[in-house]
Amino acid sequence: MTRSSALRGLALSLALFLAGCLTVGRDFPADQVGQIQIGKTTRDDVHRMFGEPWRTGIEDGRRTWTYGRYRYKLFGATETLDLVVRFDPNGVVASYTFNSAPPLDGSL
């Protein structure tokens, strides 16, 4: 490792420490999760509601899209929103999972 790259890494670490938080992923309209209908909502519908997924993948042979925002704080509670949508071979929602921490108002 060169001295300049080590200094950049140290500067980045110091900036994150001073800021006290790190955010991974991106915001998405969590209030629209209730509009997802298993067996009816299509991939195009999900894209219109939430935009580009943060991650894509395969789970149990099914295409998955993940929308997530994970805000880690040095001081205070971590805040997370996580939506994983699983599609059938026809591009229709087969299942989905939504989690938040702390819980959203009215979610219990």
GUVEX-959220 format. One record per residue (C-alpha): residue number from 1; residue in one letter; x, y, z. Coordinates in Angstrom, 1 decimal, padded with zeros to 4 digits, always signed. Layout:
+-----+------+--------+--------+--------+
: pos : code :   east :  north :     up :
+-----+------+--------+--------+--------+
: NUM :    a :      X :      Y :      Z :
...
+-----+------+--------+--------+--------+
//
This chain:
+-----+------+--------+--------+--------+
: pos : code :   east :  north :     up :
+-----+------+--------+--------+--------+
:   1 :    m : +000.0 : +000.0 : +000.0 :
:   2 :    t : +001.4 : +003.4 : -000.9 :
:   3 :    r : +001.6 : +006.2 : +001.6 :
:   4 :    s : -001.0 : +008.3 : -000.3 :
:   5 :    s : -003.5 : +005.5 : -000.4 :
:   6 :    a : -003.0 : +004.8 : +003.3 :
:   7 :    l : -003.6 : +008.5 : +004.0 :
:   8 :    r : -006.8 : +008.5 : +001.9 :
:   9 :    g : -008.0 : +005.4 : +003.8 :
:  10 :    l : -007.3 : +007.1 : +007.1 :
:  11 :    a : -009.0 : +010.3 : +006.0 :
:  12 :    l : -012.1 : +008.4 : +004.9 :
:  13 :    s : -012.2 : +006.4 : +008.2 :
:  14 :    l : -011.8 : +009.6 : +010.2 :
:  15 :    a : -014.6 : +011.3 : +008.2 :
:  16 :    l : -017.0 : +008.4 : +008.8 :
:  17 :    f : -016.1 : +008.4 : +012.5 :
:  18 :    l : -016.8 : +012.1 : +012.8 :
:  19 :    a : -020.0 : +011.9 : +010.8 :
:  20 :    g : -021.1 : +009.1 : +013.1 :
:  21 :    c : -023.0 : +007.2 : +010.5 :
:  22 :    l : -022.7 : +005.1 : +007.3 :
:  23 :    t : -025.6 : +004.6 : +004.8 :
:  24 :    v : -025.6 : +001.6 : +002.4 :
:  25 :    g : -028.3 : +001.1 : -000.3 :
:  26 :    r : -030.8 : +003.8 : -001.2 :
:  27 :    d : -034.1 : +005.1 : -000.2 :
:  28 :    f : -037.3 : +003.7 : -001.7 :
:  29 :    p : -041.0 : +004.5 : -001.0 :
:  30 :    a : -041.7 : +002.0 : +001.8 :
:  31 :    d : -045.2 : +003.3 : +002.1 :
:  32 :    q : -046.0 : +001.5 : -001.2 :
:  33 :    v : -045.1 : -002.0 : +000.0 :
:  34 :    g : -048.8 : -002.6 : +000.8 :
:  35 :    q : -049.7 : -002.3 : -002.9 :
:  36 :    i : -047.7 : -005.4 : -003.9 :
:  37 :    q : -050.1 : -008.3 : -004.6 :
:  38 :    i : -048.8 : -011.8 : -004.8 :
:  39 :    g : -049.8 : -013.5 : -008.0 :
:  40 :    k : -050.8 : -010.2 : -009.6 :
:  41 :    t : -048.1 : -007.5 : -009.4 :
:  42 :    t : -045.5 : -007.8 : -012.2 :
:  43 :    r : -041.9 : -006.9 : -012.5 :
:  44 :    d : -042.8 : -003.8 : -014.4 :
:  45 :    d : -045.3 : -002.8 : -011.7 :
:  46 :    v : -042.6 : -003.2 : -009.0 :
:  47 :    h : -040.1 : -001.2 : -011.1 :
:  48 :    r : -042.7 : +001.6 : -011.5 :
:  49 :    m : -043.4 : +001.6 : -007.7 :
:  50 :    f : -039.8 : +001.4 : -006.4 :
:  51 :    g : -037.4 : +002.1 : -009.3 :
:  52 :    e : -034.2 : +000.2 : -009.9 :
:  53 :    p : -033.5 : -002.4 : -007.3 :
:  54 :    w : -030.4 : -002.0 : -005.2 :
:  55 :    r : -029.4 : -005.6 : -005.7 :
:  56 :    t : -030.6 : -008.5 : -007.9 :
:  57 :    g : -030.1 : -012.2 : -007.5 :
:  58 :    i : -031.5 : -015.7 : -007.5 :
:  59 :    e : -033.1 : -017.4 : -004.5 :
:  60 :    d : -034.3 : -021.0 : -004.7 :
:  61 :    g : -034.3 : -020.6 : -008.5 :
:  62 :    r : -036.4 : -017.4 : -008.5 :
:  63 :    r : -035.2 : -014.0 : -009.6 :
:  64 :    t : -035.1 : -011.6 : -006.7 :
:  65 :    w : -034.9 : -007.8 : -006.4 :
:  66 :    t : -033.8 : -006.2 : -003.2 :
:  67 :    y : -034.6 : -002.6 : -002.2 :
:  68 :    g : -032.8 : -001.6 : +000.9 :
:  69 :    r : -031.4 : +001.3 : +003.0 :
:  70 :    y : -029.2 : +000.5 : +005.9 :
:  71 :    r : -028.1 : +003.4 : +008.1 :
:  72 :    y : -025.5 : +002.5 : +010.7 :
:  73 :    k : -024.9 : +005.0 : +013.4 :
:  74 :    l : -022.0 : +005.3 : +015.8 :
:  75 :    f : -024.3 : +006.8 : +018.3 :
:  76 :    g : -028.0 : +005.8 : +018.4 :
:  77 :    a : -030.0 : +003.0 : +016.9 :
:  78 :    t : -029.3 : +001.5 : +013.4 :
:  79 :    e : -032.1 : +002.2 : +011.0 :
:  80 :    t : -032.9 : -000.3 : +008.2 :
:  81 :    l : -035.5 : -000.8 : +005.5 :
:  82 :    d : -035.4 : -004.0 : +003.5 :
:  83 :    l : -037.7 : -005.2 : +000.8 :
:  84 :    v : -037.0 : -008.5 : -001.1 :
:  85 :    v : -039.3 : -009.3 : -004.0 :
:  86 :    r : -039.3 : -012.8 : -005.5 :
:  87 :    f : -040.7 : -013.3 : -009.0 :
:  88 :    d : -042.1 : -016.5 : -010.7 :
:  89 :    p : -040.8 : -017.5 : -014.1 :
:  90 :    n : -043.5 : -015.3 : -015.7 :
:  91 :    g : -042.2 : -012.2 : -013.9 :
:  92 :    v : -045.1 : -012.0 : -011.5 :
:  93 :    v : -044.5 : -011.5 : -007.7 :
:  94 :    a : -044.4 : -015.0 : -006.1 :
:  95 :    s : -043.6 : -013.6 : -002.6 :
:  96 :    y : -041.9 : -010.7 : -000.8 :
:  97 :    t : -040.5 : -009.8 : +002.6 :
:  98 :    f : -040.4 : -006.4 : +004.1 :
:  99 :    n : -038.5 : -005.5 : +007.3 :
: 100 :    s : -037.8 : -002.3 : +009.2 :
: 101 :    a : -035.8 : -001.4 : +012.3 :
: 102 :    p : -037.0 : +000.4 : +014.2 :
: 103 :    p : -040.6 : -000.7 : +013.3 :
: 104 :    l : -042.5 : +001.8 : +011.1 :
: 105 :    d : -045.6 : +003.4 : +012.7 :
: 106 :    g : -048.6 : +001.1 : +012.3 :
: 107 :    s : -046.6 : -001.9 : +011.3 :
: 108 :    l : -047.3 : -004.0 : +014.4 :
+-----+------+--------+--------+--------+
//
